[in-house]
Amino acid sequence: MVIGPVDTSNTPFAKLRTLPLDEVSLGEGFWYRRQVVNRQASLYHGYEHLERAGNFHNLKLTTGRVGGGYRGMVFADSDVYKWLEAASYELAARPDSDLRRMAEYAIDLVEAAQGNDGYVNSYWQVVQPGRRWEDLTHGHEMYCAGHLIQAAVAYDRATGNARLLSVARRFADYIHLVFGPDKRTGTPGHPEIEMALVELYRHTAERRYMELAGCLVDRRGDGSLGPGRFGSEYFQDHVAVREASTMAGHVVRQLYLTAGVADLYLETGEQALYDALMRQWSDMSEHHLFVTGGVGSLHRGEAFGEPYVLPNESCYCETCAQIASVMWNWRMLLATGEAKFADLMELTLYNGFLSGVSLDGRGFFYVNPLQSTGVDDNSGSTRSTRPEWFDCACCPPNVMRLIGSLGHYLATRDTQGLQVHQYAPATVGFEAHSGQRALLRIETEYPWQGTVRITIDETGDDAWQLSLRVPGWAEGASIHVNGQPWNAMPVPGTYVTVNRTWRVGDTVKLDLPLASTLVQGHPRIESVRGCVAIQRGPIVYCLEQADQAPSVDVMGVEIELTGQMRDSWQPDLLDGVISVQADGYAVESRPWQGRLYRPAEKDSGIVPQPISLNAVPYYAWANRGPNAMRVWTPATRTSQIT
């Protein structure tokens, strides 16, 4: 039995139990094709760049067997660990001798680098020997340890080889000796280790690991990590965790922390932790969420920013932040069973996350803007082409580990039956209550088509219930069992449940109406006022220059609100997508006589020319060279937003 990233099979306060990773097998479809690219291209590409960038070299330096200087960021080791975690999930899915050899090579390096006391961190062993734990604010020692632990647990679960787990446990034991209960007070400037320690507890049943995670969480809020350039809230050290009501500071740090706190709640059931998490989730979803599911408004401090300040071209929306958001929402879903968390996962996965990797799996975005002129700025912080790697390479291997583990997020079980949260072709097996085994087959062309057909291939004699998520956008959904309408109407934003005694060959068909719609932002979001975006089911669309007529500039167009939108399948476009055509206008301007501004007049000089606008999924932009792009487009002056 292979377990995925989160194991709630014995977690006391989880409403939903995660399924073994080998009980969910993705079939040919949207996400399976991404996993094939991840396995065949991204992981090999990542291994080459870890060698080229010096990450492996740094680990070798700790043994004294090679010369040269340390290369890269203080947290360079963490990129190796994320790559190892990603490789673990792919090895769990299918054997790969080359990938296994590469993983064992990396593990050899980590194992050799570990000190006699259990400590391992190449930067602090090579560059700053004797100064470990002197810079909890910026040193990233526990951050790297967290990623090591997650990789070790994943590799042991996937392969049964505990070599890396032994390294991780020795390091965790050492950290517990230094920072455990009644020991040195301190907490890391970059959260991450908290959820790793809880998962290590789940995997080993050693309670001291969860106790250490609790200590690190409890110590936040005294300002000891700041103020630094951006204040204590940059490190989530401005308020005690149980008193937090807003999302603050560095986005990735905040989301990794809330994921770890959610893990602690799942194990302890502490109401104060739950209440704080719900307050923070409401703040994020109501005040800081981009239409793509992205979060992170500011480059400065890589921060959330102020409520409703959601700029299009200058937003940050770091790929790692969207991954962390998926991790947190998954844990909140396990804790509550509420569909809103699965809805946000879906939105983020298809849009804010997936835009972070090219279609060929060899290019990556660190920053994911919602608008681009198609010209890279000099700093490289805003790009319209995906680099192969980064000096700060946290995002690429993070992408790899999420794609490798996608089957983990499809379904769960509880005492009543099975819940399906995300839709993809797959076979799903589980043990229902009373110990009987059930196996079902999911067939769908989601997200391009909205029909989900489920066939029962194996079941026992006792009744169990099948719960299917009805996305919040799915008005008019319907459900049929064995060709007959079911007696419960699907309600958007909830689960529709079929409870019956199943027979082999029974079918359930869920129809989710997919239609292209125009959405508008909250009136307090200044950057999108008077604009609309195109969305079709879970997919957010954009206008990319490559898809428009040669005479049309995407920065000078408007959408006709009362016009028609047409969908068409394009098998040869961007690896196969449904594109959307919308009525609109190209806005031409009469000469302004060298002036940027002039008095407003009834005849403004603007002459709209009717055109057809062609939109493609936002996740697929920037795969055809530098291109101007926009998600939000002004609504035509002849209509009004109601």
C-alpha positions as CSV (number, residue, x, y, z in Angstrom):
1,M,0.0,0.0,0.0
2,V,1.5,3.3,-1.1
3,I,0.4,6.4,0.8
4,G,0.4,9.9,-0.8
5,P,1.5,13.2,0.7
6,V,-1.0,13.3,3.5
7,D,-2.2,10.2,5.4
8,T,-5.3,10.7,7.5
9,S,-6.2,7.0,7.7
10,N,-5.8,7.1,11.5
11,T,-6.2,10.8,12.0
12,P,-8.8,11.4,14.8
13,F,-10.3,14.7,13.7
14,A,-10.3,14.2,9.9
15,K,-13.8,14.0,8.5
16,L,-12.4,12.5,5.3
17,R,-9.7,9.8,5.0
18,T,-7.1,9.9,2.3
19,L,-6.8,6.9,-0.1
20,P,-3.6,5.0,-0.7
21,L,-1.9,6.5,-3.7
22,D,-1.9,3.1,-5.5
23,E,-5.7,2.9,-5.1
24,V,-6.1,5.8,-7.6
25,S,-4.8,5.3,-11.1
26,L,-5.2,8.1,-13.6
27,G,-6.3,7.2,-17.1
28,E,-5.7,9.0,-20.4
29,G,-6.9,12.5,-20.0
30,F,-5.9,16.1,-19.1
31,W,-3.9,15.4,-15.9
32,Y,-2.5,12.1,-17.0
33,R,-0.9,13.8,-20.0
34,R,0.7,16.3,-17.6
35,Q,2.0,13.4,-15.5
36,V,3.5,11.8,-18.6
37,V,5.4,15.0,-19.4
38,N,6.4,15.4,-15.8
39,R,7.8,11.9,-15.7
40,Q,9.4,11.8,-19.1
41,A,10.7,15.4,-19.4
42,S,10.5,17.5,-16.2
43,L,12.1,15.2,-13.8
44,Y,15.1,14.4,-16.1
45,H,15.3,18.2,-16.9
46,G,15.3,19.0,-13.2
47,Y,18.0,16.4,-12.4
48,E,20.3,17.9,-15.1
49,H,19.8,21.4,-13.7
50,L,20.4,20.3,-10.1
51,E,23.8,19.0,-11.3
52,R,24.5,22.0,-13.5
53,A,23.4,24.6,-10.8
54,G,25.6,23.0,-8.1
55,N,23.0,21.6,-5.8
56,F,24.6,18.2,-5.9
57,H,28.1,19.7,-5.8
58,N,27.2,21.5,-2.5
59,L,26.3,18.2,-0.8
60,K,29.6,16.7,-2.1
61,L,31.5,19.6,-0.5
62,T,30.4,18.5,3.0
63,T,32.4,15.4,2.7
64,G,35.6,17.2,1.7
65,R,36.1,14.9,-1.3
66,V,35.7,17.6,-3.9
67,G,36.9,21.2,-4.2
68,G,35.4,24.5,-5.2
69,G,33.0,26.8,-3.6
70,Y,29.4,26.6,-2.5
71,R,26.9,27.5,-5.3
72,G,23.4,28.9,-5.1
73,M,21.0,30.0,-2.4
74,V,21.3,29.2,1.3
75,F,18.4,26.8,0.8
76,A,19.7,25.0,-2.3
77,D,19.4,21.6,-0.6
78,S,15.6,22.0,-0.5
79,D,15.5,21.8,-4.3
80,V,17.1,18.4,-4.2
81,Y,14.5,17.2,-1.6
82,K,11.5,18.5,-3.6
83,W,12.9,16.7,-6.7
84,L,13.3,13.5,-4.7
85,E,9.7,13.8,-3.4
86,A,8.5,14.2,-7.0
87,A,10.5,11.2,-8.1
88,S,9.0,9.2,-5.3
89,Y,5.5,9.7,-6.5
90,E,6.4,8.8,-10.1
91,L,8.2,5.6,-8.9
92,A,5.1,4.7,-6.9
93,A,3.0,4.9,-10.1
94,R,5.4,2.8,-12.3
95,P,8.9,1.4,-12.2
96,D,11.6,3.4,-13.9
97,S,15.2,2.1,-13.5
98,D,16.8,5.4,-14.7
99,L,14.7,7.5,-12.4
100,R,15.4,5.1,-9.5
101,R,19.1,5.3,-10.2
102,M,19.1,9.1,-10.2
103,A,17.1,9.1,-6.9
104,E,19.5,6.7,-5.3
105,Y,22.4,8.9,-6.4
106,A,20.9,11.9,-4.7
107,I,20.2,9.9,-1.6
108,D,23.8,8.8,-1.5
109,L,24.9,12.4,-1.4
110,V,22.5,13.4,1.4
111,E,23.4,10.3,3.4
112,A,27.1,11.1,3.0
113,A,26.6,14.8,4.0
114,Q,24.9,14.0,7.3
115,G,27.0,14.7,10.4
116,N,27.5,12.3,13.3
117,D,24.9,14.3,15.3
118,G,22.3,14.0,12.6
119,Y,22.6,17.6,11.2
120,V,22.6,18.0,7.5
121,N,22.6,21.3,5.6
122,S,25.3,21.9,3.0
123,Y,25.3,25.7,3.3
124,W,25.8,25.8,7.1
125,Q,28.3,22.9,7.0
126,V,30.4,24.4,4.3
127,V,30.0,28.2,4.3
128,Q,29.2,28.9,7.9
129,P,30.6,25.9,9.9
130,G,30.0,26.3,13.6
131,R,27.2,28.9,13.2
132,R,24.2,26.6,12.9
133,W,20.9,27.9,14.3
134,E,22.4,31.5,14.6
135,D,20.1,32.9,12.0
136,L,16.6,31.4,12.5
137,T,15.1,34.3,10.6
138,H,16.9,33.8,7.3
139,G,18.9,30.6,7.6
140,H,16.3,28.2,6.2
141,E,17.7,25.3,8.2
142,M,14.4,24.0,9.4
143,Y,12.8,24.8,6.0
144,C,15.3,22.5,4.3
145,A,14.8,19.9,7.0
146,G,11.1,20.0,6.3
147,H,11.5,19.3,2.7
148,L,14.0,16.5,3.5
149,I,11.4,14.9,5.8
150,Q,8.7,15.1,3.2
151,A,11.0,13.5,0.6
152,A,12.0,10.8,3.0
153,V,8.5,9.8,3.9
154,A,7.4,9.8,0.3
155,Y,10.4,7.7,-0.8
156,D,9.9,5.1,1.9
157,R,6.2,4.9,1.1
158,A,6.8,4.6,-2.6
159,T,9.7,2.2,-2.6
160,G,10.0,0.6,0.9
161,N,13.5,1.8,1.0
162,A,14.1,3.6,4.4
163,R,17.6,4.9,3.7
164,L,16.5,8.5,3.3
165,L,13.9,8.1,6.1
166,S,16.7,7.2,8.5
167,V,18.6,10.4,7.5
168,A,15.5,12.5,8.1
169,R,14.6,10.9,11.4
170,R,18.1,11.4,12.7
171,F,17.9,15.1,11.7
172,A,14.4,15.5,13.2
173,D,15.6,13.9,16.5
174,Y,18.5,16.3,16.6
175,I,16.2,19.3,16.0
176,H,13.9,18.0,18.8
177,L,16.8,17.8,21.1
178,V,17.6,21.4,20.4
179,F,14.2,23.0,20.0
180,G,11.7,20.6,21.6
181,P,9.6,21.1,24.7
182,D,11.5,23.0,27.5
183,K,14.5,23.4,25.2
184,R,15.7,26.4,23.2
185,T,12.9,28.8,22.3
186,G,12.9,29.6,18.6
187,T,10.9,29.1,15.4
188,P,11.9,29.2,11.8
189,G,11.6,32.3,9.6
190,H,10.3,30.2,6.8
191,P,7.6,27.8,7.9
192,E,7.4,24.4,6.2
193,I,8.8,21.9,8.7
194,E,5.5,22.0,10.7
195,M,3.5,19.9,8.2
196,A,6.5,17.7,7.5
197,L,6.9,16.9,11.2
198,V,3.2,16.0,11.5
199,E,3.5,13.7,8.5
200,L,6.6,12.1,10.0
201,Y,4.5,11.4,13.1
202,R,1.8,9.8,11.0
203,H,4.3,7.7,9.3
204,T,6.3,6.5,12.3
205,A,3.9,6.9,15.2
206,E,6.6,8.8,17.1
207,R,4.6,11.5,19.0
208,R,7.7,13.7,19.7
209,Y,7.6,14.8,16.1
210,M,4.1,16.2,16.4
211,E,5.1,17.8,19.7
212,L,8.0,19.6,18.1
213,A,5.6,20.9,15.4
214,G,3.3,22.2,18.1
215,C,6.2,23.9,19.9
216,L,7.3,25.7,16.7
217,V,3.8,26.9,16.1
218,D,3.2,28.0,19.7
219,R,6.3,30.2,19.7
220,R,5.1,32.5,16.9
221,G,3.8,36.0,17.6
222,D,6.4,37.6,19.9
223,G,8.2,39.4,17.1
224,S,11.5,37.7,17.6
225,L,11.9,37.0,13.9
226,G,11.6,40.7,12.8
227,P,11.3,43.3,12.0
228,G,13.7,43.1,9.1
229,R,12.9,44.9,5.9
230,F,9.2,44.0,5.8
231,G,8.2,43.7,9.5
232,S,7.5,40.7,11.6
233,E,4.4,39.8,9.6
234,Y,6.6,38.9,6.7
235,F,7.6,35.9,8.9
236,Q,4.1,35.4,10.4
237,D,5.6,36.4,13.8
238,H,3.4,39.5,14.4
239,V,0.5,37.7,16.1
240,A,0.0,34.4,17.9
241,V,-1.3,31.7,15.6
242,R,-4.5,31.2,17.5
243,E,-5.3,34.9,17.4
244,A,-4.7,35.4,13.6
245,S,-7.6,36.6,11.6
246,T,-5.9,37.7,8.3
247,M,-3.4,36.4,5.8
248,A,-0.2,38.5,6.1
249,G,3.3,38.8,4.9
250,H,5.2,36.5,2.6
251,V,2.6,34.4,0.8
252,V,4.4,31.1,0.6
253,R,5.5,31.3,4.3
254,Q,2.0,32.1,5.4
255,L,0.4,29.2,3.3
256,Y,2.9,26.6,4.4
257,L,2.3,27.7,8.0
258,T,-1.5,27.4,7.7
259,A,-1.1,24.0,6.1
260,G,1.0,22.9,9.1
261,V,-1.5,24.4,11.5
262,A,-4.3,22.5,9.7
263,D,-2.3,19.3,10.2
264,L,-2.0,20.0,13.9
265,Y,-5.8,20.6,14.1
266,L,-6.4,17.3,12.3
267,E,-4.4,15.5,15.0
268,T,-5.5,17.4,18.1
269,G,-8.9,18.8,17.3
270,E,-8.0,22.1,19.0
271,Q,-10.9,24.5,18.3
272,A,-8.7,27.6,18.6
273,L,-6.6,26.4,15.7
274,Y,-9.6,25.6,13.6
275,D,-11.2,29.0,14.3
276,A,-8.1,30.8,13.3
277,L,-7.8,28.8,10.1
278,M,-11.4,29.5,9.1
279,R,-10.9,33.3,9.7
280,Q,-7.8,33.3,7.6
281,W,-9.3,31.3,4.8
282,S,-12.3,33.7,4.6
283,D,-9.8,36.7,4.5
284,M,-7.9,35.1,1.6
285,S,-10.9,34.0,-0.4
286,E,-12.8,37.3,0.1
287,H,-10.0,39.9,-0.1
288,H,-6.8,38.5,-1.8
289,L,-7.9,35.9,-4.5
290,F,-7.2,36.5,-8.2
291,V,-9.7,35.1,-10.7
292,T,-7.1,32.4,-11.5
293,G,-7.0,31.2,-7.9
294,G,-3.6,32.9,-7.6
295,V,-2.6,34.8,-4.4
296,G,0.2,37.3,-3.9
297,S,-0.2,40.9,-5.1
298,L,3.2,42.4,-4.3
299,H,6.7,41.8,-5.6
300,R,8.0,43.7,-2.6
301,G,8.1,41.2,0.2
302,E,6.4,38.6,-2.1
303,A,3.4,39.5,0.0
304,F,-0.4,39.4,0.0
305,G,-0.8,43.1,0.0
306,E,-3.9,45.1,1.0
307,P,-7.5,43.8,0.6
308,Y,-8.9,44.1,-2.9
309,V,-5.5,45.4,-4.3
310,L,-5.1,42.8,-7.1
311,P,-3.0,44.3,-9.9
312,N,-2.9,42.5,-13.2
313,E,0.5,43.2,-14.8
314,S,2.5,43.8,-11.6
315,C,1.1,41.0,-9.4
316,Y,3.4,38.3,-8.1
317,C,1.3,35.1,-7.9
318,E,4.3,32.9,-7.3
319,T,3.9,29.4,-8.5
320,C,5.0,28.0,-5.1
321,A,2.2,30.1,-3.5
322,Q,-0.4,28.3,-5.6
323,I,1.1,25.0,-4.7
324,A,1.0,25.9,-1.0
325,S,-2.6,27.0,-1.4
326,V,-3.6,23.6,-2.8
327,M,-1.8,21.9,0.1
328,W,-3.7,24.0,2.6
329,N,-7.1,23.7,1.0
330,W,-6.6,19.9,0.8
331,R,-6.1,19.8,4.5
332,M,-9.1,22.0,5.2
333,L,-11.2,19.7,3.0
334,L,-10.1,16.7,5.0
335,A,-11.0,18.5,8.2
336,T,-14.4,19.8,7.1
337,G,-15.7,17.9,4.0
338,E,-16.8,21.2,2.6
339,A,-16.9,21.6,-1.1
340,K,-15.6,25.2,-1.1
341,F,-12.1,24.0,-0.4
342,A,-12.2,21.5,-3.3
343,D,-13.6,24.3,-5.5
344,L,-10.7,26.5,-4.8
345,M,-8.3,23.6,-5.3
346,E,-9.8,23.1,-8.8
347,L,-9.6,26.7,-9.7
348,T,-6.0,27.0,-8.6
349,L,-4.8,23.7,-10.2
350,Y,-6.2,24.5,-13.7
351,N,-5.1,28.1,-13.7
352,G,-2.9,29.8,-11.2
353,F,-0.8,26.7,-10.7
354,L,-0.6,25.2,-14.2
355,S,0.5,28.4,-15.8
356,G,3.7,27.9,-13.9
357,V,5.0,25.2,-16.2
358,S,5.3,25.1,-20.0
359,L,3.5,22.5,-22.1
360,D,6.7,20.6,-22.7
361,G,7.6,20.5,-19.0
362,R,11.0,22.3,-19.5
363,G,10.1,25.9,-18.8
364,F,8.8,27.5,-15.6
365,F,7.2,30.7,-14.4
366,Y,8.2,32.0,-11.0
367,V,5.7,34.9,-11.3
368,N,2.3,34.5,-13.0
369,P,0.9,37.9,-14.1
370,L,-2.6,38.3,-15.4
371,Q,-1.5,40.8,-18.1
372,S,1.7,41.1,-20.0
373,T,3.0,43.4,-22.8
374,G,5.0,40.5,-24.2
375,V,8.3,42.2,-23.4
376,D,10.5,40.9,-20.5
377,D,11.6,43.6,-18.1
378,N,15.3,44.1,-17.4
379,S,15.0,42.6,-13.9
380,G,13.5,39.3,-15.1
381,S,10.8,39.5,-12.5
382,T,8.1,40.0,-15.1
383,R,8.4,37.6,-18.1
384,S,6.5,36.5,-21.1
385,T,8.8,33.5,-21.7
386,R,9.4,30.6,-19.2
387,P,13.1,30.1,-18.2
388,E,14.4,26.6,-18.0
389,W,15.6,27.2,-14.4
390,F,16.2,29.9,-11.8
391,D,18.9,31.0,-9.5
392,C,16.2,30.7,-6.8
393,A,14.8,27.4,-8.1
394,C,12.1,26.7,-5.6
395,C,9.3,26.6,-8.1
396,P,10.3,23.9,-10.7
397,P,10.8,20.9,-8.4
398,N,7.7,22.1,-6.4
399,V,5.7,21.9,-9.7
400,M,7.1,18.4,-10.2
401,R,6.1,17.0,-6.8
402,L,2.5,18.4,-7.1
403,I,1.9,17.0,-10.6
404,G,3.5,13.6,-9.5
405,S,1.0,13.3,-6.6
406,L,-2.2,14.5,-8.4
407,G,-4.0,11.2,-8.0
408,H,-3.9,11.8,-4.2
409,Y,-6.3,14.7,-4.5
410,L,-9.1,13.0,-6.5
411,A,-11.0,11.2,-3.9
412,T,-11.4,10.3,-0.2
413,R,-13.5,7.9,1.9
414,D,-15.3,8.1,5.2
415,T,-17.5,5.7,7.3
416,Q,-20.3,6.1,4.8
417,G,-18.5,5.7,1.5
418,L,-16.5,7.5,-1.2
419,Q,-16.2,11.2,-2.1
420,V,-14.9,12.3,-5.5
421,H,-13.5,15.9,-5.4
422,Q,-11.7,16.3,-8.7
423,Y,-12.7,14.8,-12.0
424,A,-10.4,12.9,-14.3
425,P,-10.4,9.5,-16.0
426,A,-9.3,7.1,-13.3
427,T,-9.9,3.9,-11.5
428,V,-10.5,4.3,-7.8
429,G,-10.5,1.5,-5.2
430,F,-11.4,1.7,-1.5
431,E,-12.5,-0.2,1.5
432,A,-16.0,0.7,2.4
433,H,-17.4,0.3,5.9
434,S,-17.9,-3.3,7.0
435,G,-14.6,-4.1,5.3
436,Q,-16.0,-4.7,1.8
437,R,-13.9,-3.6,-1.2
438,A,-15.3,-1.4,-4.0
439,L,-13.8,-0.4,-7.3
440,L,-15.1,2.2,-9.6
441,R,-14.1,3.5,-13.0
442,I,-14.4,7.3,-13.9
443,E,-14.8,8.2,-17.5
444,T,-14.8,11.9,-18.6
445,E,-13.3,14.4,-20.9
446,Y,-13.2,17.0,-18.2
447,P,-12.4,19.9,-18.2
448,W,-13.4,20.2,-21.9
449,Q,-16.7,18.4,-21.5
450,G,-18.8,18.3,-18.4
451,T,-20.1,14.7,-18.4
452,V,-18.7,12.4,-15.7
453,R,-19.6,8.7,-16.0
454,I,-18.9,6.4,-13.1
455,T,-19.2,2.6,-13.4
456,I,-19.1,0.2,-10.5
457,D,-16.7,-2.6,-11.3
458,E,-16.5,-4.2,-7.9
459,T,-18.6,-4.0,-4.7
460,G,-19.9,-6.0,-1.8
461,D,-23.4,-6.6,-0.7
462,D,-23.9,-3.7,1.8
463,A,-25.0,-0.3,0.9
464,W,-22.6,2.6,0.7
465,Q,-22.8,6.2,-0.6
466,L,-21.0,7.9,-3.4
467,S,-20.7,11.7,-3.1
468,L,-19.8,13.8,-6.1
469,R,-18.7,17.4,-5.9
470,V,-20.9,19.9,-7.8
471,P,-18.6,22.8,-8.6
472,G,-19.8,26.2,-7.6
473,W,-20.1,27.3,-11.2
474,A,-22.2,24.3,-12.3
475,E,-25.7,25.8,-12.4
476,G,-28.2,23.3,-13.9
477,A,-26.2,20.2,-13.1
478,S,-28.1,16.8,-13.3
479,I,-27.4,13.3,-12.1
480,H,-28.7,9.9,-13.4
481,V,-28.3,6.4,-11.9
482,N,-28.6,3.6,-14.3
483,G,-30.1,6.0,-16.8
484,Q,-32.8,7.3,-14.4
485,P,-32.9,10.7,-12.7
486,W,-31.7,10.5,-9.1
487,N,-34.0,11.8,-6.4
488,A,-31.6,14.5,-5.2
489,M,-30.9,17.6,-7.3
490,P,-27.3,18.7,-7.5
491,V,-26.7,22.0,-5.8
492,P,-23.7,24.0,-6.9
493,G,-21.0,24.3,-4.2
494,T,-22.1,21.1,-2.5
495,Y,-21.8,17.3,-2.9
496,V,-24.7,15.3,-4.4
497,T,-24.9,11.9,-2.7
498,V,-26.1,8.6,-4.0
499,N,-26.7,6.0,-1.2
500,R,-27.7,2.6,-2.3
501,T,-26.8,-1.1,-2.5
502,W,-24.6,-1.2,-5.5
503,R,-24.3,-3.9,-8.1
504,V,-21.4,-4.5,-10.5
505,G,-22.2,-2.6,-13.7
506,D,-24.2,0.1,-12.0
507,T,-23.6,3.6,-13.5
508,V,-23.8,7.1,-12.3
509,K,-23.8,10.0,-14.8
510,L,-23.1,13.5,-13.5
511,D,-23.7,16.3,-16.1
512,L,-22.0,19.6,-15.4
513,P,-23.1,22.2,-17.9
514,L,-20.1,23.9,-19.5
515,A,-20.6,27.2,-21.1
516,S,-18.4,30.2,-21.7
517,T,-19.4,33.1,-19.4
518,L,-18.2,36.6,-18.6
519,V,-17.2,37.2,-15.0
520,Q,-16.6,40.5,-13.3
521,G,-14.6,41.4,-10.2
522,H,-15.7,42.9,-6.9
523,P,-16.4,46.6,-7.4
524,R,-13.6,47.5,-4.9
525,I,-10.9,45.9,-7.1
526,E,-9.8,49.0,-8.9
527,S,-7.6,47.1,-11.5
528,V,-10.6,45.2,-13.0
529,R,-13.3,47.8,-12.8
530,G,-15.2,48.0,-16.0
531,C,-13.6,44.8,-17.2
532,V,-14.6,41.2,-17.7
533,A,-12.9,37.9,-17.9
534,I,-13.9,34.7,-19.8
535,Q,-14.4,31.5,-17.9
536,R,-15.6,28.1,-19.1
537,G,-16.1,25.6,-16.3
538,P,-12.9,25.5,-14.2
539,I,-10.8,27.1,-17.0
540,V,-10.0,30.9,-17.0
541,Y,-9.2,32.2,-20.4
542,C,-7.0,35.0,-21.7
543,L,-6.5,36.9,-24.9
544,E,-3.0,36.2,-26.3
545,Q,-1.6,38.3,-29.2
546,A,-0.8,35.2,-31.3
547,D,-4.5,34.3,-31.6
548,Q,-5.7,37.7,-32.9
549,A,-5.9,39.1,-36.4
550,P,-2.6,40.8,-37.4
551,S,-4.2,44.3,-37.2
552,V,-5.6,43.7,-33.7
553,D,-3.6,44.8,-30.6
554,V,-4.9,42.9,-27.5
555,M,-4.0,46.0,-25.4
556,G,-6.6,48.0,-27.4
557,V,-9.7,45.8,-27.5
558,E,-13.0,45.6,-25.7
559,I,-15.5,42.8,-25.3
560,E,-19.2,43.2,-26.2
561,L,-21.2,42.2,-23.2
562,T,-24.3,41.4,-25.2
563,G,-22.4,39.5,-27.9
564,Q,-22.2,35.8,-28.6
565,M,-19.4,33.5,-27.4
566,R,-18.6,30.4,-29.3
567,D,-16.6,27.3,-28.2
568,S,-14.5,25.2,-30.6
569,W,-12.2,22.2,-30.0
570,Q,-8.7,22.9,-31.5
571,P,-6.7,19.6,-31.4
572,D,-3.6,21.2,-32.9
573,L,-3.5,24.3,-30.7
574,L,-1.5,24.2,-27.5
575,D,-1.6,20.4,-27.2
576,G,-5.4,20.5,-27.7
577,V,-7.7,23.1,-26.1
578,I,-11.1,24.5,-26.5
579,S,-10.8,28.0,-27.6
580,V,-13.5,30.7,-27.1
581,Q,-14.5,33.3,-29.6
582,A,-16.2,36.5,-28.4
583,D,-17.6,39.5,-30.1
584,G,-15.6,42.6,-29.5
585,Y,-14.1,45.8,-30.8
586,A,-10.7,47.0,-31.8
587,V,-10.4,50.6,-30.5
588,E,-8.7,52.9,-33.0
589,S,-7.7,56.3,-32.0
590,R,-7.6,59.5,-34.1
591,P,-4.4,61.6,-33.8
592,W,-4.0,63.0,-30.3
593,Q,-1.5,65.6,-31.6
594,G,1.3,64.4,-29.4
595,R,-0.7,64.6,-26.2
596,L,-1.3,61.8,-23.7
597,Y,-4.4,63.6,-22.3
598,R,-7.1,65.9,-23.7
599,P,-10.4,67.2,-22.5
600,A,-13.2,64.6,-22.5
601,E,-15.7,65.3,-25.3
602,K,-18.8,63.7,-26.6
603,D,-16.9,62.7,-29.7
604,S,-13.8,61.3,-28.1
605,G,-12.1,60.3,-31.2
606,I,-12.5,56.6,-30.4
607,V,-13.7,54.6,-33.4
608,P,-14.6,51.0,-32.4
609,Q,-14.2,48.4,-35.2
610,P,-16.2,45.1,-34.7
611,I,-13.9,42.1,-34.5
612,S,-13.9,38.5,-33.2
613,L,-11.7,38.0,-30.2
614,N,-10.0,34.6,-29.8
615,A,-9.3,33.4,-26.2
616,V,-7.3,30.4,-25.0
617,P,-6.8,28.9,-21.6
618,Y,-4.7,31.1,-19.4
619,Y,-2.5,28.2,-18.3
620,A,-1.3,27.7,-21.9
621,W,-0.1,31.3,-22.6
622,A,3.5,32.0,-23.3
623,N,4.1,28.7,-25.1
624,R,4.6,30.3,-28.5
625,G,7.3,32.8,-27.9
626,P,6.9,36.3,-26.4
627,N,3.3,37.5,-26.6
628,A,1.2,40.2,-25.2
629,M,-1.6,38.7,-23.0
630,R,-4.5,39.8,-20.9
631,V,-7.1,38.0,-18.7
632,W,-9.2,41.1,-17.9
633,T,-10.6,43.0,-20.9
634,P,-12.6,46.3,-20.8
635,A,-16.3,45.9,-21.6
636,T,-17.4,47.8,-24.7
637,R,-18.7,51.3,-24.2
638,T,-22.1,50.5,-25.8
639,S,-23.0,48.1,-22.9
640,Q,-23.2,48.3,-19.2
641,I,-22.2,45.7,-16.6
642,T,-25.2,44.9,-14.5
